[in-house]
Amino acid sequence: MPLTDPNLGLAYGWTLGESGWHTGMDANLKRLGAVVGLSVTSRTTTTPPASPAEGDRYIVPAGATGAWAGRTDQIAVWIAGAWEYHVPKVGWLAFIAAEDRLAVYKSSGWSAGVPV
């Protein structure tokens, strides 16, 4: 049975030949692709786009609707035809393209950020 690292939530520690390795590793790679070098389109878009491109990422704002409802501050990633969500950890950095700012996630939520 694999363990889970506390920072990115990646599974590790499978025993040789253990069942489920392939799905666990797929999930690890998708998570890494979503959060490493994090750059999002926007953090003010409250409605998921009707036709997102593969890999589009957004920080879900308060008051979001539709598939994003109840996901405030999470990273929404469009991958393989569906939204996936990642809960940020304190210290994560994200470039917000719509604002040309770099923001950090703190215990109180995403910072206002600094222009870059």
DSSP file (Angstrom, degrees, kcal/mol; ACC not computed):
  #  RESIDUE AA STRUCTURE BP1 BP2  ACC     N-H-->O    O-->H-N    N-H-->O    O-->H-N    TCO  KAPPA ALPHA  PHI   PSI    X-CA   Y-CA   Z-CA
    1    1 A M              0   0    0      0, 0.0    11,-0.0     0, 0.0    17,-0.0   0.000 360.0 360.0 360.0 123.2    0.0    0.0    0.0
    2    2 A P        -     0   0    0      0, 0.0    11,-0.2     0, 0.0     2,-0.2  -0.255 360.0-132.8 -70.5 158.3    1.6    3.3   -1.0
    3    3 A L  E     -A   12   0A   0      9,-3.3     9,-2.2     7,-0.0     2,-0.4  -0.521  16.3-126.5 -97.4 170.9    2.2    6.2    1.3
    4    4 A T  E     -A   11   0A   0      7,-0.2     7,-0.2    -2,-0.2     6,-0.1  -0.986  15.1-129.6-126.0 128.8    1.3    9.9    0.5
    5    5 A D     >  -     0   0    0      5,-2.9     4,-0.9    -2,-0.4     5,-0.1  -0.496  17.4-132.7 -74.6 147.5    3.8   12.7    0.8
    6    6 A P  T  4 S+     0   0    0      0, 0.0    -1,-0.1     0, 0.0    -2,-0.0   0.603  93.9  52.0 -78.7 -11.5    2.5   15.7    2.8
    7    7 A N  T  4 S+     0   0    0      3,-0.1    82,-0.0     1,-0.0    -3,-0.0   0.946 126.9   8.3 -92.6 -57.7    3.4   18.4    0.4
    8    8 A L  T  4 S-     0   0    0      2,-0.1    -1,-0.0    80,-0.0    27,-0.0   0.516  94.9-118.3-102.6  -6.8    2.1   17.6   -3.0
    9    9 A G     <  +     0   0    0     -4,-0.9     2,-0.2     1,-0.2    22,-0.1   0.769  55.6 162.3  76.3  24.4    0.0   14.6   -2.1
   10   10 A L        -     0   0    0     -5,-0.1    -5,-2.9    -6,-0.1     2,-0.3  -0.570  36.2-127.2 -81.3 140.9    2.0   12.3   -4.3
   11   11 A A  E     +A    4   0A   0     13,-0.3     2,-0.3    -2,-0.2    -7,-0.2  -0.625  39.3 156.8 -84.3 145.1    1.8    8.5   -3.7
   12   12 A Y  E     +A    3   0A   0     -9,-2.2    -9,-3.3    -2,-0.3    13,-0.0  -0.964  34.6  65.1-155.7 168.9    5.0    6.6   -3.3
   13   13 A G        +     0   0    0     -2,-0.3    -1,-0.1   -11,-0.2     2,-0.1   0.752  54.0 168.0  87.3  25.2    6.3    3.4   -1.8
   14   14 A W        -     0   0    0     -3,-0.1     2,-0.2   -11,-0.1    -1,-0.2  -0.421  34.5-122.6 -66.6 146.1    4.6    0.7   -3.9
   15   15 A T    >   -     0   0    0      1,-0.1     3,-2.6     4,-0.1     6,-0.1  -0.617  45.2 -77.7 -84.6 153.4    6.0   -2.8   -3.5
   16   16 A L  T 3  S+     0   0    0      1,-0.3    -1,-0.1    -2,-0.2     0, 0.0  -0.258 118.5   6.7 -53.4 124.9    7.3   -4.5   -6.6
   17   17 A G  T 3  S+     0   0    0      1,-0.2    -1,-0.3    -3,-0.1     2,-0.1   0.495  88.8 159.2  81.5   4.3    4.3   -5.8   -8.6
   18   18 A E    X   -     0   0    0     -3,-2.6     3,-1.1     1,-0.1    -1,-0.2  -0.365  44.2-113.4 -64.5 136.1    1.7   -4.1   -6.4
   19   19 A S  T 3  S+     0   0    0      1,-0.2    -1,-0.1     2,-0.1    -4,-0.1  -0.405  97.0  34.0 -67.4 142.5   -1.7   -3.6   -8.1
   20   20 A G  T 3> S+     0   0    0     -2,-0.1     4,-2.3    -6,-0.0    -1,-0.2   0.375  75.4 121.5  96.2  -4.2   -2.7   -0.1   -8.7
   21   21 A W  H <> S+     0   0    0     -3,-1.1     4,-2.9     1,-0.2     5,-0.2   0.915  73.0  52.7 -58.6 -44.5    0.7    1.3   -9.4
   22   22 A H  H  > S+     0   0    0      1,-0.2     4,-2.1     2,-0.2    -1,-0.2   0.898 112.0  43.3 -63.5 -41.6   -0.2    2.5  -12.9
   23   23 A T  H  > S+     0   0    0      2,-0.2     4,-2.1     1,-0.2    -1,-0.2   0.886 115.2  50.4 -71.5 -37.0   -3.3    4.5  -11.8
   24   24 A G  H  X S+     0   0    0     -4,-2.3     4,-2.1     2,-0.2   -13,-0.3   0.907 112.0  46.7 -65.0 -41.7   -1.4    5.9   -8.8
   25   25 A M  H  X S+     0   0    0     -4,-2.9     4,-2.6     2,-0.2    -2,-0.2   0.885 109.7  54.1 -69.4 -37.8    1.5    7.0  -11.0
   26   26 A D  H  X S+     0   0    0     -4,-2.1     4,-2.2    -5,-0.2    -2,-0.2   0.925 109.4  48.6 -58.7 -44.1   -0.9    8.5  -13.6
   27   27 A A  H  X S+     0   0    0     -4,-2.1     4,-2.3     1,-0.2    -2,-0.2   0.897 110.2  52.2 -63.4 -40.7   -2.4   10.6  -10.7
   28   28 A N  H  X S+     0   0    0     -4,-2.1     4,-2.6     1,-0.2    -2,-0.2   0.941 110.4  47.0 -59.5 -48.2    1.0   11.7   -9.6
   29   29 A L  H  X S+     0   0    0     -4,-2.6     4,-2.3     1,-0.2    -2,-0.2   0.882 111.6  50.5 -65.6 -38.4    2.0   12.9  -13.0
   30   30 A K  H  X S+     0   0    0     -4,-2.2     4,-1.5     2,-0.2    -1,-0.2   0.912 111.3  49.1 -63.9 -41.8   -1.2   14.8  -13.5
   31   31 A R  H  X S+     0   0    0     -4,-2.3     4,-2.0     2,-0.2     5,-0.3   0.923 111.1  49.0 -64.6 -44.7   -0.8   16.5  -10.1
   32   32 A L  H  X S+     0   0    0     -4,-2.6     4,-2.3     1,-0.2    -1,-0.2   0.919 110.6  51.1 -60.1 -43.9    2.8   17.5  -10.9
   33   33 A G  H  < S+     0   0    0     -4,-2.3    -1,-0.2     1,-0.2    -2,-0.2   0.798 112.3  48.3 -63.4 -28.6    1.7   18.9  -14.3
   34   34 A A  H  < S+     0   0    0     -4,-1.5    -1,-0.2    -3,-0.2    -2,-0.2   0.838 124.1  23.2 -81.4 -34.3   -1.0   20.9  -12.6
   35   35 A V  H >< S+     0   0    0     -4,-2.0     3,-0.9    -5,-0.1     2,-0.4   0.650  93.4  92.9-115.8 -16.4    0.9   22.5   -9.8
   36   36 A V  T 3< S+     0   0    0     -4,-2.3     3,-0.2    -5,-0.3     0, 0.0  -0.680 106.1   7.3 -81.8 129.6    4.6   22.6  -10.6
   37   37 A G  T 3  S-     0   0    0     -2,-0.4    -1,-0.3     1,-0.2     2,-0.2   0.924  97.9-152.1  66.1  43.8    5.5   26.0  -12.3
   38   38 A L    <   +     0   0    0     -3,-0.9    57,-2.2    55,-0.3     2,-0.4  -0.288  28.2 164.0 -62.5 118.4    1.9   27.1  -11.5
   39   39 A S  E     -b   95   0B   0     55,-0.2     2,-0.3    -2,-0.2    57,-0.2  -0.992  13.8-169.3-133.2 124.7    0.6   29.7  -13.9
   40   40 A V  E     -b   96   0B   0     55,-3.0    57,-2.8    -2,-0.4    58,-0.3  -0.818  26.6-134.5-115.9 156.0   -3.1   30.4  -14.0
   41   41 A T  S    S-     0   0    0     16,-3.0    57,-1.9    -2,-0.3     2,-0.3   0.932  81.0 -20.5 -69.6 -47.7   -5.3   32.3  -16.4
   42   42 A S        -     0   0    0     15,-0.4    17,-2.3    55,-0.2    -1,-0.3  -0.975  33.7-156.3-157.3 162.3   -7.3   34.2  -13.8
   43   43 A R  S    S+     0   0    0     -2,-0.3    30,-0.1    15,-0.2    15,-0.1   0.161  94.7  58.7-127.6  14.0   -8.5   34.2  -10.2
   44   44 A T  S    S+     0   0    0     17,-0.1     2,-0.6    16,-0.1    16,-0.1   0.446  70.6 110.2-118.5  -5.9  -11.5   36.3  -10.8
   45   45 A T        -     0   0    0     14,-0.2    -3,-0.1     1,-0.2    19,-0.1  -0.614  42.8-176.9 -72.7 117.4  -13.4   34.2  -13.3
   46   46 A T        +     0   0    0     -2,-0.6    19,-2.9    14,-0.1    22,-0.2   0.633  63.4  58.1 -95.3 -14.0  -16.5   32.9  -11.4
   47   47 A T  S    S-     0   0    0     17,-0.2    19,-0.1    20,-0.1    -1,-0.1  -0.966  91.0-113.0-117.5 128.1  -18.0   30.7  -14.1
   48   48 A P        -     0   0    0      0, 0.0    -2,-0.1     0, 0.0    19,-0.1  -0.308  44.4 -99.8 -56.6 138.2  -16.0   27.8  -15.7
   49   49 A P        -     0   0    0      0, 0.0    -4,-0.0     0, 0.0     0, 0.0  -0.262  22.3-131.5 -59.8 146.5  -15.3   28.6  -19.4
   50   50 A A  S    S+     0   0    0      1,-0.3     0, 0.0    -3,-0.1     0, 0.0   0.842 100.6  24.0 -68.6 -34.1  -17.6   26.9  -21.9
   51   51 A S  S    S-     0   0    0      2,-0.0    -1,-0.3     0, 0.0     2,-0.0  -0.564  81.0-178.9-132.9  69.8  -14.7   25.6  -24.1
   52   52 A P        -     0   0    0      0, 0.0     2,-0.2     0, 0.0    29,-0.1  -0.329  26.1-120.5 -69.6 153.1  -11.5   25.4  -22.0
   53   53 A A    >   -     0   0    0      1,-0.1     3,-2.4    26,-0.0    25,-0.2  -0.631  42.6 -82.8 -87.9 152.2   -8.3   24.3  -23.6
   54   54 A E  T 3  S+     0   0    0      1,-0.3    25,-0.2    -2,-0.2    -1,-0.1  -0.324 118.3  17.6 -54.1 127.5   -6.5   21.2  -22.4
   55   55 A G  T 3  S+     0   0    0     23,-3.6    -1,-0.3     1,-0.3    24,-0.1   0.373  83.1 154.1  89.5  -3.5   -4.4   22.2  -19.4
   56   56 A D    <   -     0   0    0     -3,-2.4    22,-2.5    22,-0.3     2,-0.4  -0.331  25.0-163.1 -57.6 138.5   -6.1   25.5  -18.6
   57   57 A R  E     +E   77   0C   0     20,-0.2   -16,-3.0   -18,-0.1   -15,-0.4  -0.980  13.7 174.0-131.1 141.2   -5.8   26.4  -15.0
   58   58 A Y  E     -E   76   0C   0     18,-2.0    18,-3.1    -2,-0.4     2,-0.6  -0.974  32.6-126.3-138.6 149.8   -7.7   28.9  -12.8
   59   59 A I  E     -E   75   0C   0    -17,-2.3    16,-0.2    -2,-0.3   -14,-0.2  -0.910  38.7-125.6 -92.1 124.7   -7.7   29.8   -9.1
   60   60 A V        -     0   0    0     14,-2.7    13,-3.6    -2,-0.6    14,-0.2  -0.587  25.6-147.4 -77.1 121.8  -11.4   29.5   -8.1
   61   61 A P    >   -     0   0    0      0, 0.0     3,-1.3     0, 0.0    10,-0.2  -0.390  29.4 -84.2 -83.9 164.9  -12.7   32.7   -6.5
   62   62 A A  T 3  S+     0   0    0      1,-0.2     7,-0.0    -2,-0.1     0, 0.0  -0.388 116.5  31.8 -60.1 143.8  -15.3   33.0   -3.8
   63   63 A G  T 3  S+     0   0    0      1,-0.2    -1,-0.2    -3,-0.1     6,-0.1   0.565  82.7 159.7  83.1   9.6  -18.8   32.9   -5.3
   64   64 A A    <   -     0   0    0     -3,-1.3     6,-0.4     4,-0.2    -1,-0.2  -0.271  23.1-153.0 -64.2 153.0  -17.9   30.7   -8.2
   65   65 A T    >   +     0   0    0    -19,-2.9     3,-1.7     4,-0.1    -1,-0.1  -0.612  48.3  16.4-119.9 178.1  -20.7   28.8   -9.9
   66   66 A G  G >  S-     0   0    0      1,-0.3     3,-1.7     2,-0.2   -19,-0.0  -0.281 128.7  -4.2  61.7-137.7  -21.3   25.6  -11.8
   67   67 A A  G 3  S+     0   0    0      1,-0.3    -1,-0.3   -19,-0.1   -20,-0.1   0.694 136.9  56.2 -62.7 -19.1  -18.6   23.0  -11.6
   68   68 A W  G X  S+     0   0    0     -3,-1.7     3,-1.9   -22,-0.2    -1,-0.3   0.527  75.0 126.7 -91.8  -6.2  -16.5   25.4   -9.5
   69   69 A A  T <  S+     0   0    0     -3,-1.7    -4,-0.1     1,-0.3    -7,-0.1  -0.253  79.6  12.1 -56.0 133.0  -19.0   26.0   -6.8
   70   70 A G  T 3  S+     0   0    0     -6,-0.4    -1,-0.3     1,-0.1    -8,-0.1   0.582  99.5 103.9  78.6  10.4  -17.6   25.4   -3.3
   71   71 A R    X   +     0   0    0     -3,-1.9     3,-2.2   -10,-0.2   -11,-0.3   0.011  47.8 168.8-112.2  26.9  -14.0   25.2   -4.6
   72   72 A T  T 3   +     0   0    0      1,-0.3     3,-0.1    -8,-0.1   -10,-0.1  -0.101  68.9   3.8 -49.1 132.6  -12.8   28.6   -3.4
   73   73 A D  T 3  S+     0   0    0    -13,-3.6    -1,-0.3     1,-0.3     2,-0.1   0.282 100.6 125.5  74.2  -6.5   -9.0   29.1   -3.6
   74   74 A Q    <   -     0   0    0     -3,-2.2   -14,-2.7   -14,-0.2     2,-0.6  -0.397  67.6-112.3 -77.8 159.3   -8.5   25.7   -5.2
   75   75 A I  E     -EF  59  86C   0     11,-2.7    11,-1.8   -16,-0.2     2,-0.5  -0.841  28.9-156.9 -90.6 119.8   -6.6   25.3   -8.5
   76   76 A A  E     -EF  58  85C   0    -18,-3.1   -18,-2.0    -2,-0.6     2,-0.4  -0.881  11.8-172.9 -98.9 126.1   -9.1   24.1  -11.2
   77   77 A V  E     -EF  57  84C   0      7,-2.9     7,-2.7    -2,-0.5     2,-0.8  -0.978  19.9-141.5-123.5 128.5   -7.3   22.3  -14.1
   78   78 A W  E     + F   0  83C   0    -22,-2.5   -23,-3.6    -2,-0.4     2,-0.4  -0.804  39.5 156.0 -89.0 112.0   -9.1   21.2  -17.3
   79   79 A I  E >   - F   0  82C   0      3,-2.7     3,-1.0    -2,-0.8    -2,-0.1  -0.990  59.6  -5.7-144.3 131.4   -7.6   17.9  -18.2
   80   80 A A  T 3  S-     0   0    0     -2,-0.4    -1,-0.1     1,-0.2     3,-0.1   0.853 129.4 -52.2  55.6  38.4   -8.9   15.0  -20.2
   81   81 A G  T 3  S+     0   0    0      1,-0.2     2,-0.3   -29,-0.1    -1,-0.2   0.638 121.6  78.6  80.7  14.8  -12.3   16.6  -20.7
   82   82 A A  E <  S-F   79   0C   0     -3,-1.0    -3,-2.7    -5,-0.1     2,-0.4  -0.988  79.2-104.6-150.9 157.9  -13.0   17.4  -17.0
   83   83 A W  E     -F   78   0C   0     -2,-0.3     2,-0.3    -5,-0.2    -5,-0.2  -0.709  32.4-170.0 -83.4 132.3  -12.1   19.8  -14.2
   84   84 A E  E     -F   77   0C   0     -7,-2.7    -7,-2.9    -2,-0.4     2,-0.4  -0.900  10.3-145.0-116.5 153.3   -9.8   18.5  -11.6
   85   85 A Y  E     -F   76   0C   0     -2,-0.3     2,-0.4    -9,-0.2    -9,-0.2  -0.935  11.3-167.8-126.0 142.1   -9.1   20.4   -8.4
   86   86 A H  E     -F   75   0C   0    -11,-1.8   -11,-2.7    -2,-0.4    -2,-0.0  -0.992  18.6-138.5-130.5 125.3   -6.0   20.8   -6.2
   87   87 A V        -     0   0    0     -2,-0.4   -13,-0.1   -13,-0.2   -14,-0.1  -0.715  29.4-128.1 -81.9 121.1   -6.1   22.3   -2.7
   88   88 A P        -     0   0    0      0, 0.0     2,-0.3     0, 0.0    -1,-0.1  -0.300  14.1-139.1 -71.1 155.0   -3.1   24.7   -2.4
   89   89 A K    >   -     0   0    0      1,-0.1     3,-2.1   -82,-0.0    16,-0.3  -0.808  38.1 -82.7-107.0 152.9   -0.6   24.4    0.5
   90   90 A V  T 3  S+     0   0    0     -2,-0.3    16,-0.2     1,-0.3     3,-0.1  -0.318 117.6  30.2 -54.5 129.9    0.8   27.4    2.3
   91   91 A G  T 3  S+     0   0    0     14,-3.2    -1,-0.3     1,-0.4    15,-0.1   0.241  80.6 139.5 102.6 -12.0    3.8   28.7    0.3
   92   92 A W    <   -     0   0    0     -3,-2.1    13,-2.6    13,-0.2    -1,-0.4  -0.423  40.4-147.7 -65.7 140.7    2.6   27.8   -3.2
   93   93 A L  E     - C   0 104B   0     11,-0.2     2,-0.4    -3,-0.1   -55,-0.3  -0.857  15.4-175.5-108.9 145.0    3.3   30.4   -5.8
   94   94 A A  E     - C   0 103B   0      9,-2.6     9,-2.9    -2,-0.4     2,-0.5  -0.994  22.5-138.3-141.4 134.4    1.2   31.1   -8.8
   95   95 A F  E     -bC  39 102B   0    -57,-2.2   -55,-3.0    -2,-0.4     2,-0.8  -0.819  18.7-150.9 -85.9 126.1    1.6   33.5  -11.7
   96   96 A I  E >>> -bC  40 101B   0      5,-3.4     4,-1.4    -2,-0.5     5,-1.4  -0.860   8.0-166.6-100.9 101.9   -1.8   35.1  -12.5
   97   97 A A  T 345S+     0   0    0    -57,-2.8     3,-0.3    -2,-0.8    -1,-0.2   0.875  83.4  56.1 -59.5 -43.1   -1.6   35.9  -16.2
   98   98 A A  T 345S+     0   0    0    -57,-1.9    -1,-0.3   -58,-0.3   -56,-0.1   0.743 120.2  32.0 -63.2 -22.8   -4.7   38.2  -16.3
   99   99 A E  T <45S-     0   0    0     -3,-1.1    -1,-0.2     2,-0.2    -2,-0.2   0.515  98.4-130.6-109.8 -10.4   -3.0   40.4  -13.7
  100  100 A D  T  <5 +     0   0    0     -4,-1.4    16,-2.2    -3,-0.3     2,-0.3   0.923  67.1 128.5  54.0  46.3    0.6   39.9  -14.6
  101  101 A R  E   < -CD  96 115B   0     -5,-1.4    -5,-3.4    14,-0.2     2,-0.5  -0.908  59.6-135.5-131.2 155.3    1.2   39.2  -10.9
  102  102 A L  E     -CD  95 114B   0     12,-2.5    12,-2.1    -2,-0.3     2,-0.3  -0.967  30.1-173.8-110.0 123.3    2.9   36.6   -8.8
  103  103 A A  E     -C   94   0B   0     -9,-2.9    -9,-2.6    -2,-0.5     2,-0.4  -0.841  13.1-147.5-119.4 154.4    0.8   35.5   -5.7
  104  104 A V  E     -C   93   0B   0     -2,-0.3     7,-2.7   -11,-0.2     2,-0.5  -0.931  19.1-122.7-119.9 144.6    1.5   33.2   -2.8
  105  105 A Y  E     +G  110   0D   0    -13,-2.6   -14,-3.2    -2,-0.4     5,-0.2  -0.770  36.1 177.3 -88.1 126.9   -1.0   31.1   -0.9
  106  106 A K  E >   -G  109   0D   0      3,-2.6     3,-2.1    -2,-0.5   -14,-0.0  -0.675  49.3 -92.3-118.4 173.8   -1.1   31.9    2.8
  107  107 A S  T 3  S+     0   0    0      1,-0.3     3,-0.1    -2,-0.2    -2,-0.0   0.756 129.2  51.3 -60.6 -22.3   -3.2   30.5    5.6
  108  108 A S  T 3  S-     0   0    0      1,-0.4    -1,-0.3     0, 0.0     2,-0.2   0.400 124.1 -95.7 -93.9   1.7   -5.6   33.3    4.9
  109  109 A G  E <  S-G  106   0D   0     -3,-2.1    -3,-2.6   -36,-0.0    -1,-0.4  -0.731  71.6 -13.0 116.8-167.9   -5.8   32.6    1.2
  110  110 A W  E     -G  105   0D   0     -2,-0.2    -5,-0.2    -5,-0.2   -37,-0.0  -0.476  68.9-123.2 -72.9 137.0   -4.1   33.9   -1.9
  111  111 A S        -     0   0    0     -7,-2.7    -1,-0.1    -2,-0.2     3,-0.1  -0.261  23.9-108.6 -72.7 165.0   -2.1   37.1   -1.5
  112  112 A A        -     0   0    0      1,-0.1    -1,-0.1    -9,-0.1    -9,-0.1   0.812  62.3-145.9 -62.9 -29.3   -2.7   40.3   -3.5
  113  113 A G        -     0   0    0     -9,-0.1   -10,-0.2   -12,-0.1    -1,-0.1  -0.084   3.8 -90.3  89.5 170.9    0.6   39.5   -5.2
  114  114 A V  E     -D  102   0B   0    -12,-2.1   -12,-2.5    -3,-0.1     2,-0.0  -0.951  38.9-106.3-122.9 143.1    3.3   41.5   -6.7
  115  115 A P  E      D  101   0B   0      0, 0.0   -14,-0.2     0, 0.0   -15,-0.1  -0.357 360.0 360.0 -65.4 147.1    3.6   42.8  -10.3
  116  116 A V              0   0    0    -16,-2.2   -15,-0.2    -2,-0.0   -16,-0.1   0.344 360.0 360.0-126.5 360.0    6.2   41.0  -12.4
